[in-house]
């Protein structure tokens, strides 16, 4: 069952954050992920406006998304943003049955 990695981020240091974003697409592809939306125009409909960048990535399964997030390659890339370049919320969710 497909799963989706949803990320919201606030970028504090664009130069350092770009070091992270330059590495991530290749890592995602290694785990079967496909970026569906990254950056781009958006409109917050409700809730806090703490974030200004949004990303949606599709994986073949929840397990594949989690493996990607926990992989040594991703953890190393994430150090660029985790060192203060940005604040990110990440969630990986299975597509599930939308009728429930």
Phi and psi restraints in degrees (range 20) as a CNS / XPLOR table:
assign (resid 1 and name C) (resid 2 and name N)
       (resid 2 and name CA) (resid 2 and name C) 1.0 -61.0 20.0 2
assign (resid 2 and name N) (resid 2 and name CA)
       (resid 2 and name C) (resid 3 and name N) 1.0 153.7 20.0 2
assign (resid 2 and name C) (resid 3 and name N)
       (resid 3 and name CA) (resid 3 and name C) 1.0 -136.9 20.0 2
assign (resid 3 and name N) (resid 3 and name CA)
       (resid 3 and name C) (resid 4 and name N) 1.0 155.8 20.0 2
assign (resid 3 and name C) (resid 4 and name N)
       (resid 4 and name CA) (resid 4 and name C) 1.0 -125.9 20.0 2
assign (resid 4 and name N) (resid 4 and name CA)
       (resid 4 and name C) (resid 5 and name N) 1.0 129.5 20.0 2
assign (resid 4 and name C) (resid 5 and name N)
       (resid 5 and name CA) (resid 5 and name C) 1.0 -94.6 20.0 2
assign (resid 5 and name N) (resid 5 and name CA)
       (resid 5 and name C) (resid 6 and name N) 1.0 117.0 20.0 2
assign (resid 5 and name C) (resid 6 and name N)
       (resid 6 and name CA) (resid 6 and name C) 1.0 -110.5 20.0 2
assign (resid 6 and name N) (resid 6 and name CA)
       (resid 6 and name C) (resid 7 and name N) 1.0 128.5 20.0 2
assign (resid 6 and name C) (resid 7 and name N)
       (resid 7 and name CA) (resid 7 and name C) 1.0 -131.2 20.0 2
assign (resid 7 and name N) (resid 7 and name CA)
       (resid 7 and name C) (resid 8 and name N) 1.0 139.0 20.0 2
assign (resid 7 and name C) (resid 8 and name N)
       (resid 8 and name CA) (resid 8 and name C) 1.0 -122.6 20.0 2
assign (resid 8 and name N) (resid 8 and name CA)
       (resid 8 and name C) (resid 9 and name N) 1.0 135.6 20.0 2
assign (resid 8 and name C) (resid 9 and name N)
       (resid 9 and name CA) (resid 9 and name C) 1.0 -140.0 20.0 2
assign (resid 9 and name N) (resid 9 and name CA)
       (resid 9 and name C) (resid 10 and name N) 1.0 154.8 20.0 2
assign (resid 9 and name C) (resid 10 and name N)
       (resid 10 and name CA) (resid 10 and name C) 1.0 -121.7 20.0 2
assign (resid 10 and name N) (resid 10 and name CA)
       (resid 10 and name C) (resid 11 and name N) 1.0 122.1 20.0 2
assign (resid 10 and name C) (resid 11 and name N)
       (resid 11 and name CA) (resid 11 and name C) 1.0 -96.1 20.0 2
assign (resid 11 and name N) (resid 11 and name CA)
       (resid 11 and name C) (resid 12 and name N) 1.0 122.1 20.0 2
assign (resid 11 and name C) (resid 12 and name N)
       (resid 12 and name CA) (resid 12 and name C) 1.0 -97.5 20.0 2
assign (resid 12 and name N) (resid 12 and name CA)
       (resid 12 and name C) (resid 13 and name N) 1.0 -32.0 20.0 2
assign (resid 12 and name C) (resid 13 and name N)
       (resid 13 and name CA) (resid 13 and name C) 1.0 -135.0 20.0 2
assign (resid 13 and name N) (resid 13 and name CA)
       (resid 13 and name C) (resid 14 and name N) 1.0 93.5 20.0 2
assign (resid 13 and name C) (resid 14 and name N)
       (resid 14 and name CA) (resid 14 and name C) 1.0 -58.4 20.0 2
assign (resid 14 and name N) (resid 14 and name CA)
       (resid 14 and name C) (resid 15 and name N) 1.0 -35.0 20.0 2
assign (resid 14 and name C) (resid 15 and name N)
       (resid 15 and name CA) (resid 15 and name C) 1.0 -67.0 20.0 2
assign (resid 15 and name N) (resid 15 and name CA)
       (resid 15 and name C) (resid 16 and name N) 1.0 -48.1 20.0 2
assign (resid 15 and name C) (resid 16 and name N)
       (resid 16 and name CA) (resid 16 and name C) 1.0 -69.8 20.0 2
assign (resid 16 and name N) (resid 16 and name CA)
       (resid 16 and name C) (resid 17 and name N) 1.0 -37.8 20.0 2
assign (resid 16 and name C) (resid 17 and name N)
       (resid 17 and name CA) (resid 17 and name C) 1.0 -63.5 20.0 2
assign (resid 17 and name N) (resid 17 and name CA)
       (resid 17 and name C) (resid 18 and name N) 1.0 -35.7 20.0 2
assign (resid 17 and name C) (resid 18 and name N)
       (resid 18 and name CA) (resid 18 and name C) 1.0 -63.8 20.0 2
assign (resid 18 and name N) (resid 18 and name CA)
       (resid 18 and name C) (resid 19 and name N) 1.0 -30.3 20.0 2
assign (resid 18 and name C) (resid 19 and name N)
       (resid 19 and name CA) (resid 19 and name C) 1.0 -60.4 20.0 2
assign (resid 19 and name N) (resid 19 and name CA)
       (resid 19 and name C) (resid 20 and name N) 1.0 -37.0 20.0 2
assign (resid 19 and name C) (resid 20 and name N)
       (resid 20 and name CA) (resid 20 and name C) 1.0 -69.7 20.0 2
assign (resid 20 and name N) (resid 20 and name CA)
       (resid 20 and name C) (resid 21 and name N) 1.0 -51.7 20.0 2
assign (resid 20 and name C) (resid 21 and name N)
       (resid 21 and name CA) (resid 21 and name C) 1.0 -67.7 20.0 2
assign (resid 21 and name N) (resid 21 and name CA)
       (resid 21 and name C) (resid 22 and name N) 1.0 -23.6 20.0 2
assign (resid 21 and name C) (resid 22 and name N)
       (resid 22 and name CA) (resid 22 and name C) 1.0 -69.2 20.0 2
assign (resid 22 and name N) (resid 22 and name CA)
       (resid 22 and name C) (resid 23 and name N) 1.0 -29.5 20.0 2
assign (resid 22 and name C) (resid 23 and name N)
       (resid 23 and name CA) (resid 23 and name C) 1.0 -89.0 20.0 2
assign (resid 23 and name N) (resid 23 and name CA)
       (resid 23 and name C) (resid 24 and name N) 1.0 -31.0 20.0 2
assign (resid 23 and name C) (resid 24 and name N)
       (resid 24 and name CA) (resid 24 and name C) 1.0 -64.7 20.0 2
assign (resid 24 and name N) (resid 24 and name CA)
       (resid 24 and name C) (resid 25 and name N) 1.0 -42.6 20.0 2
assign (resid 24 and name C) (resid 25 and name N)
       (resid 25 and name CA) (resid 25 and name C) 1.0 -55.8 20.0 2
assign (resid 25 and name N) (resid 25 and name CA)
       (resid 25 and name C) (resid 26 and name N) 1.0 -41.7 20.0 2
assign (resid 25 and name C) (resid 26 and name N)
       (resid 26 and name CA) (resid 26 and name C) 1.0 -65.2 20.0 2
assign (resid 26 and name N) (resid 26 and name CA)
       (resid 26 and name C) (resid 27 and name N) 1.0 -37.9 20.0 2
assign (resid 26 and name C) (resid 27 and name N)
       (resid 27 and name CA) (resid 27 and name C) 1.0 -66.6 20.0 2
assign (resid 27 and name N) (resid 27 and name CA)
       (resid 27 and name C) (resid 28 and name N) 1.0 -45.2 20.0 2
assign (resid 27 and name C) (resid 28 and name N)
       (resid 28 and name CA) (resid 28 and name C) 1.0 -58.3 20.0 2
assign (resid 28 and name N) (resid 28 and name CA)
       (resid 28 and name C) (resid 29 and name N) 1.0 -44.2 20.0 2
assign (resid 28 and name C) (resid 29 and name N)
       (resid 29 and name CA) (resid 29 and name C) 1.0 -61.3 20.0 2
assign (resid 29 and name N) (resid 29 and name CA)
       (resid 29 and name C) (resid 30 and name N) 1.0 -34.5 20.0 2
assign (resid 29 and name C) (resid 30 and name N)
       (resid 30 and name CA) (resid 30 and name C) 1.0 -60.8 20.0 2
assign (resid 30 and name N) (resid 30 and name CA)
       (resid 30 and name C) (resid 31 and name N) 1.0 -25.9 20.0 2
assign (resid 30 and name C) (resid 31 and name N)
       (resid 31 and name CA) (resid 31 and name C) 1.0 -106.6 20.0 2
assign (resid 31 and name N) (resid 31 and name CA)
       (resid 31 and name C) (resid 32 and name N) 1.0 18.3 20.0 2
assign (resid 31 and name C) (resid 32 and name N)
       (resid 32 and name CA) (resid 32 and name C) 1.0 79.7 20.0 2
assign (resid 32 and name N) (resid 32 and name CA)
       (resid 32 and name C) (resid 33 and name N) 1.0 13.0 20.0 2
assign (resid 32 and name C) (resid 33 and name N)
       (resid 33 and name CA) (resid 33 and name C) 1.0 -82.0 20.0 2
assign (resid 33 and name N) (resid 33 and name CA)
       (resid 33 and name C) (resid 34 and name N) 1.0 152.0 20.0 2
assign (resid 33 and name C) (resid 34 and name N)
       (resid 34 and name CA) (resid 34 and name C) 1.0 -134.2 20.0 2
assign (resid 34 and name N) (resid 34 and name CA)
       (resid 34 and name C) (resid 35 and name N) 1.0 122.0 20.0 2
assign (resid 34 and name C) (resid 35 and name N)
       (resid 35 and name CA) (resid 35 and name C) 1.0 -74.0 20.0 2
assign (resid 35 and name N) (resid 35 and name CA)
       (resid 35 and name C) (resid 36 and name N) 1.0 121.4 20.0 2
assign (resid 35 and name C) (resid 36 and name N)
       (resid 36 and name CA) (resid 36 and name C) 1.0 -95.8 20.0 2
assign (resid 36 and name N) (resid 36 and name CA)
       (resid 36 and name C) (resid 37 and name N) 1.0 -33.5 20.0 2
assign (resid 36 and name C) (resid 37 and name N)
       (resid 37 and name CA) (resid 37 and name C) 1.0 -150.7 20.0 2
assign (resid 37 and name N) (resid 37 and name CA)
       (resid 37 and name C) (resid 38 and name N) 1.0 135.2 20.0 2
assign (resid 37 and name C) (resid 38 and name N)
       (resid 38 and name CA) (resid 38 and name C) 1.0 -151.1 20.0 2
assign (resid 38 and name N) (resid 38 and name CA)
       (resid 38 and name C) (resid 39 and name N) 1.0 117.4 20.0 2
assign (resid 38 and name C) (resid 39 and name N)
       (resid 39 and name CA) (resid 39 and name C) 1.0 67.8 20.0 2
assign (resid 39 and name N) (resid 39 and name CA)
       (resid 39 and name C) (resid 40 and name N) 1.0 -144.3 20.0 2
assign (resid 39 and name C) (resid 40 and name N)
       (resid 40 and name CA) (resid 40 and name C) 1.0 78.7 20.0 2
assign (resid 40 and name N) (resid 40 and name CA)
       (resid 40 and name C) (resid 41 and name N) 1.0 177.4 20.0 2
assign (resid 40 and name C) (resid 41 and name N)
       (resid 41 and name CA) (resid 41 and name C) 1.0 -72.0 20.0 2
assign (resid 41 and name N) (resid 41 and name CA)
       (resid 41 and name C) (resid 42 and name N) 1.0 142.0 20.0 2
assign (resid 41 and name C) (resid 42 and name N)
       (resid 42 and name CA) (resid 42 and name C) 1.0 -150.1 20.0 2
assign (resid 42 and name N) (resid 42 and name CA)
       (resid 42 and name C) (resid 43 and name N) 1.0 166.3 20.0 2
assign (resid 42 and name C) (resid 43 and name N)
       (resid 43 and name CA) (resid 43 and name C) 1.0 -142.1 20.0 2
assign (resid 43 and name N) (resid 43 and name CA)
       (resid 43 and name C) (resid 44 and name N) 1.0 120.1 20.0 2
assign (resid 43 and name C) (resid 44 and name N)
       (resid 44 and name CA) (resid 44 and name C) 1.0 -76.7 20.0 2
assign (resid 44 and name N) (resid 44 and name CA)
       (resid 44 and name C) (resid 45 and name N) 1.0 123.1 20.0 2
assign (resid 44 and name C) (resid 45 and name N)
       (resid 45 and name CA) (resid 45 and name C) 1.0 -91.8 20.0 2
assign (resid 45 and name N) (resid 45 and name CA)
       (resid 45 and name C) (resid 46 and name N) 1.0 -28.1 20.0 2
assign (resid 45 and name C) (resid 46 and name N)
       (resid 46 and name CA) (resid 46 and name C) 1.0 -164.4 20.0 2
assign (resid 46 and name N) (resid 46 and name CA)
       (resid 46 and name C) (resid 47 and name N) 1.0 148.4 20.0 2
assign (resid 46 and name C) (resid 47 and name N)
       (resid 47 and name CA) (resid 47 and name C) 1.0 100.8 20.0 2
assign (resid 47 and name N) (resid 47 and name CA)
       (resid 47 and name C) (resid 48 and name N) 1.0 179.7 20.0 2
assign (resid 47 and name C) (resid 48 and name N)
       (resid 48 and name CA) (resid 48 and name C) 1.0 -65.7 20.0 2
assign (resid 48 and name N) (resid 48 and name CA)
       (resid 48 and name C) (resid 49 and name N) 1.0 150.0 20.0 2
assign (resid 48 and name C) (resid 49 and name N)
       (resid 49 and name CA) (resid 49 and name C) 1.0 -105.8 20.0 2
assign (resid 49 and name N) (resid 49 and name CA)
       (resid 49 and name C) (resid 50 and name N) 1.0 48.6 20.0 2
assign (resid 49 and name C) (resid 50 and name N)
       (resid 50 and name CA) (resid 50 and name C) 1.0 -81.7 20.0 2
assign (resid 50 and name N) (resid 50 and name CA)
       (resid 50 and name C) (resid 51 and name N) 1.0 -15.9 20.0 2
assign (resid 50 and name C) (resid 51 and name N)
       (resid 51 and name CA) (resid 51 and name C) 1.0 -120.0 20.0 2
assign (resid 51 and name N) (resid 51 and name CA)
       (resid 51 and name C) (resid 52 and name N) 1.0 150.1 20.0 2
assign (resid 51 and name C) (resid 52 and name N)
       (resid 52 and name CA) (resid 52 and name C) 1.0 -129.4 20.0 2
assign (resid 52 and name N) (resid 52 and name CA)
       (resid 52 and name C) (resid 53 and name N) 1.0 7.2 20.0 2
assign (resid 52 and name C) (resid 53 and name N)
       (resid 53 and name CA) (resid 53 and name C) 1.0 -138.5 20.0 2
assign (resid 53 and name N) (resid 53 and name CA)
       (resid 53 and name C) (resid 54 and name N) 1.0 134.8 20.0 2
assign (resid 53 and name C) (resid 54 and name N)
       (resid 54 and name CA) (resid 54 and name C) 1.0 -131.2 20.0 2
assign (resid 54 and name N) (resid 54 and name CA)
       (resid 54 and name C) (resid 55 and name N) 1.0 140.8 20.0 2
assign (resid 54 and name C) (resid 55 and name N)
       (resid 55 and name CA) (resid 55 and name C) 1.0 -137.0 20.0 2
assign (resid 55 and name N) (resid 55 and name CA)
       (resid 55 and name C) (resid 56 and name N) 1.0 138.4 20.0 2
assign (resid 55 and name C) (resid 56 and name N)
       (resid 56 and name CA) (resid 56 and name C) 1.0 -128.1 20.0 2
assign (resid 56 and name N) (resid 56 and name CA)
       (resid 56 and name C) (resid 57 and name N) 1.0 124.3 20.0 2
assign (resid 56 and name C) (resid 57 and name N)
       (resid 57 and name CA) (resid 57 and name C) 1.0 -126.1 20.0 2
assign (resid 57 and name N) (resid 57 and name CA)
       (resid 57 and name C) (resid 58 and name N) 1.0 131.8 20.0 2
assign (resid 57 and name C) (resid 58 and name N)
       (resid 58 and name CA) (resid 58 and name C) 1.0 -98.5 20.0 2
assign (resid 58 and name N) (resid 58 and name CA)
       (resid 58 and name C) (resid 59 and name N) 1.0 134.7 20.0 2
assign (resid 58 and name C) (resid 59 and name N)
       (resid 59 and name CA) (resid 59 and name C) 1.0 -121.2 20.0 2
assign (resid 59 and name N) (resid 59 and name CA)
       (resid 59 and name C) (resid 60 and name N) 1.0 155.7 20.0 2
assign (resid 59 and name C) (resid 60 and name N)
       (resid 60 and name CA) (resid 60 and name C) 1.0 -59.9 20.0 2
assign (resid 60 and name N) (resid 60 and name CA)
       (resid 60 and name C) (resid 61 and name N) 1.0 -30.3 20.0 2
assign (resid 60 and name C) (resid 61 and name N)
       (resid 61 and name CA) (resid 61 and name C) 1.0 -154.2 20.0 2
assign (resid 61 and name N) (resid 61 and name CA)
       (resid 61 and name C) (resid 62 and name N) 1.0 165.3 20.0 2
assign (resid 61 and name C) (resid 62 and name N)
       (resid 62 and name CA) (resid 62 and name C) 1.0 -59.5 20.0 2
assign (resid 62 and name N) (resid 62 and name CA)
       (resid 62 and name C) (resid 63 and name N) 1.0 -41.6 20.0 2
assign (resid 62 and name C) (resid 63 and name N)
       (resid 63 and name CA) (resid 63 and name C) 1.0 -60.7 20.0 2
assign (resid 63 and name N) (resid 63 and name CA)
       (resid 63 and name C) (resid 64 and name N) 1.0 -40.8 20.0 2
assign (resid 63 and name C) (resid 64 and name N)
       (resid 64 and name CA) (resid 64 and name C) 1.0 -64.4 20.0 2
assign (resid 64 and name N) (resid 64 and name CA)
       (resid 64 and name C) (resid 65 and name N) 1.0 -40.8 20.0 2
assign (resid 64 and name C) (resid 65 and name N)
       (resid 65 and name CA) (resid 65 and name C) 1.0 -64.0 20.0 2
assign (resid 65 and name N) (resid 65 and name CA)
       (resid 65 and name C) (resid 66 and name N) 1.0 -43.3 20.0 2
assign (resid 65 and name C) (resid 66 and name N)
       (resid 66 and name CA) (resid 66 and name C) 1.0 -65.9 20.0 2
assign (resid 66 and name N) (resid 66 and name CA)
       (resid 66 and name C) (resid 67 and name N) 1.0 -42.0 20.0 2
assign (resid 66 and name C) (resid 67 and name N)
       (resid 67 and name CA) (resid 67 and name C) 1.0 -59.1 20.0 2
assign (resid 67 and name N) (resid 67 and name CA)
       (resid 67 and name C) (resid 68 and name N) 1.0 -41.5 20.0 2
assign (resid 67 and name C) (resid 68 and name N)
       (resid 68 and name CA) (resid 68 and name C) 1.0 -62.4 20.0 2
assign (resid 68 and name N) (resid 68 and name CA)
       (resid 68 and name C) (resid 69 and name N) 1.0 -49.9 20.0 2
assign (resid 68 and name C) (resid 69 and name N)
       (resid 69 and name CA) (resid 69 and name C) 1.0 -60.5 20.0 2
assign (resid 69 and name N) (resid 69 and name CA)
       (resid 69 and name C) (resid 70 and name N) 1.0 -37.0 20.0 2
assign (resid 69 and name C) (resid 70 and name N)
       (resid 70 and name CA) (resid 70 and name C) 1.0 -91.0 20.0 2
assign (resid 70 and name N) (resid 70 and name CA)
       (resid 70 and name C) (resid 71 and name N) 1.0 -1.1 20.0 2
assign (resid 70 and name C) (resid 71 and name N)
       (resid 71 and name CA) (resid 71 and name C) 1.0 -67.2 20.0 2
assign (resid 71 and name N) (resid 71 and name CA)
       (resid 71 and name C) (resid 72 and name N) 1.0 150.2 20.0 2
assign (resid 71 and name C) (resid 72 and name N)
       (resid 72 and name CA) (resid 72 and name C) 1.0 -57.7 20.0 2
assign (resid 72 and name N) (resid 72 and name CA)
       (resid 72 and name C) (resid 73 and name N) 1.0 -35.8 20.0 2
assign (resid 72 and name C) (resid 73 and name N)
       (resid 73 and name CA) (resid 73 and name C) 1.0 -64.9 20.0 2
assign (resid 73 and name N) (resid 73 and name CA)
       (resid 73 and name C) (resid 74 and name N) 1.0 -44.9 20.0 2
assign (resid 73 and name C) (resid 74 and name N)
       (resid 74 and name CA) (resid 74 and name C) 1.0 -69.9 20.0 2
assign (resid 74 and name N) (resid 74 and name CA)
       (resid 74 and name C) (resid 75 and name N) 1.0 -42.8 20.0 2
assign (resid 74 and name C) (resid 75 and name N)
       (resid 75 and name CA) (resid 75 and name C) 1.0 -58.2 20.0 2
assign (resid 75 and name N) (resid 75 and name CA)
       (resid 75 and name C) (resid 76 and name N) 1.0 -41.2 20.0 2
assign (resid 75 and name C) (resid 76 and name N)
       (resid 76 and name CA) (resid 76 and name C) 1.0 -65.2 20.0 2
assign (resid 76 and name N) (resid 76 and name CA)
       (resid 76 and name C) (resid 77 and name N) 1.0 -44.7 20.0 2
assign (resid 76 and name C) (resid 77 and name N)
       (resid 77 and name CA) (resid 77 and name C) 1.0 -64.1 20.0 2
assign (resid 77 and name N) (resid 77 and name CA)
       (resid 77 and name C) (resid 78 and name N) 1.0 -39.9 20.0 2
assign (resid 77 and name C) (resid 78 and name N)
       (resid 78 and name CA) (resid 78 and name C) 1.0 -64.9 20.0 2
assign (resid 78 and name N) (resid 78 and name CA)
       (resid 78 and name C) (resid 79 and name N) 1.0 -20.3 20.0 2
assign (resid 78 and name C) (resid 79 and name N)
       (resid 79 and name CA) (resid 79 and name C) 1.0 -60.2 20.0 2
assign (resid 79 and name N) (resid 79 and name CA)
       (resid 79 and name C) (resid 80 and name N) 1.0 -29.0 20.0 2
assign (resid 79 and name C) (resid 80 and name N)
       (resid 80 and name CA) (resid 80 and name C) 1.0 -61.8 20.0 2
assign (resid 80 and name N) (resid 80 and name CA)
       (resid 80 and name C) (resid 81 and name N) 1.0 -43.3 20.0 2
assign (resid 80 and name C) (resid 81 and name N)
       (resid 81 and name CA) (resid 81 and name C) 1.0 -84.3 20.0 2
assign (resid 81 and name N) (resid 81 and name CA)
       (resid 81 and name C) (resid 82 and name N) 1.0 -32.5 20.0 2
assign (resid 81 and name C) (resid 82 and name N)
       (resid 82 and name CA) (resid 82 and name C) 1.0 -69.0 20.0 2
assign (resid 82 and name N) (resid 82 and name CA)
       (resid 82 and name C) (resid 83 and name N) 1.0 -16.4 20.0 2
assign (resid 82 and name C) (resid 83 and name N)
       (resid 83 and name CA) (resid 83 and name C) 1.0 -81.7 20.0 2
assign (resid 83 and name N) (resid 83 and name CA)
       (resid 83 and name C) (resid 84 and name N) 1.0 8.8 20.0 2
assign (resid 83 and name C) (resid 84 and name N)
       (resid 84 and name CA) (resid 84 and name C) 1.0 116.5 20.0 2
assign (resid 84 and name N) (resid 84 and name CA)
       (resid 84 and name C) (resid 85 and name N) 1.0 -4.2 20.0 2
assign (resid 84 and name C) (resid 85 and name N)
       (resid 85 and name CA) (resid 85 and name C) 1.0 -70.4 20.0 2
assign (resid 85 and name N) (resid 85 and name CA)
       (resid 85 and name C) (resid 86 and name N) 1.0 -21.0 20.0 2
assign (resid 85 and name C) (resid 86 and name N)
       (resid 86 and name CA) (resid 86 and name C) 1.0 -168.2 20.0 2
assign (resid 86 and name N) (resid 86 and name CA)
       (resid 86 and name C) (resid 87 and name N) 1.0 164.7 20.0 2
assign (resid 86 and name C) (resid 87 and name N)
       (resid 87 and name CA) (resid 87 and name C) 1.0 -118.1 20.0 2
assign (resid 87 and name N) (resid 87 and name CA)
       (resid 87 and name C) (resid 88 and name N) 1.0 129.2 20.0 2
assign (resid 87 and name C) (resid 88 and name N)
       (resid 88 and name CA) (resid 88 and name C) 1.0 -133.6 20.0 2
assign (resid 88 and name N) (resid 88 and name CA)
       (resid 88 and name C) (resid 89 and name N) 1.0 141.2 20.0 2
assign (resid 88 and name C) (resid 89 and name N)
       (resid 89 and name CA) (resid 89 and name C) 1.0 -110.4 20.0 2
assign (resid 89 and name N) (resid 89 and name CA)
       (resid 89 and name C) (resid 90 and name N) 1.0 126.8 20.0 2
assign (resid 89 and name C) (resid 90 and name N)
       (resid 90 and name CA) (resid 90 and name C) 1.0 -121.5 20.0 2
assign (resid 90 and name N) (resid 90 and name CA)
       (resid 90 and name C) (resid 91 and name N) 1.0 135.7 20.0 2
assign (resid 90 and name C) (resid 91 and name N)
       (resid 91 and name CA) (resid 91 and name C) 1.0 -137.6 20.0 2
assign (resid 91 and name N) (resid 91 and name CA)
       (resid 91 and name C) (resid 92 and name N) 1.0 137.9 20.0 2
assign (resid 91 and name C) (resid 92 and name N)
       (resid 92 and name CA) (resid 92 and name C) 1.0 -118.7 20.0 2
assign (resid 92 and name N) (resid 92 and name CA)
       (resid 92 and name C) (resid 93 and name N) 1.0 126.1 20.0 2
assign (resid 92 and name C) (resid 93 and name N)
       (resid 93 and name CA) (resid 93 and name C) 1.0 -132.7 20.0 2
assign (resid 93 and name N) (resid 93 and name CA)
       (resid 93 and name C) (resid 94 and name N) 1.0 137.1 20.0 2
assign (resid 93 and name C) (resid 94 and name N)
       (resid 94 and name CA) (resid 94 and name C) 1.0 -69.6 20.0 2
assign (resid 94 and name N) (resid 94 and name CA)
       (resid 94 and name C) (resid 95 and name N) 1.0 150.3 20.0 2
assign (resid 94 and name C) (resid 95 and name N)
       (resid 95 and name CA) (resid 95 and name C) 1.0 -64.8 20.0 2
assign (resid 95 and name N) (resid 95 and name CA)
       (resid 95 and name C) (resid 96 and name N) 1.0 -37.5 20.0 2
assign (resid 95 and name C) (resid 96 and name N)
       (resid 96 and name CA) (resid 96 and name C) 1.0 60.4 20.0 2
assign (resid 96 and name N) (resid 96 and name CA)
       (resid 96 and name C) (resid 97 and name N) 1.0 -168.8 20.0 2
assign (resid 96 and name C) (resid 97 and name N)
       (resid 97 and name CA) (resid 97 and name C) 1.0 -98.7 20.0 2
assign (resid 97 and name N) (resid 97 and name CA)
       (resid 97 and name C) (resid 98 and name N) 1.0 109.4 20.0 2
assign (resid 97 and name C) (resid 98 and name N)
       (resid 98 and name CA) (resid 98 and name C) 1.0 -67.4 20.0 2
assign (resid 98 and name N) (resid 98 and name CA)
       (resid 98 and name C) (resid 99 and name N) 1.0 -10.2 20.0 2
assign (resid 98 and name C) (resid 99 and name N)
       (resid 99 and name CA) (resid 99 and name C) 1.0 -86.2 20.0 2
assign (resid 99 and name N) (resid 99 and name CA)
       (resid 99 and name C) (resid 100 and name N) 1.0 -9.6 20.0 2
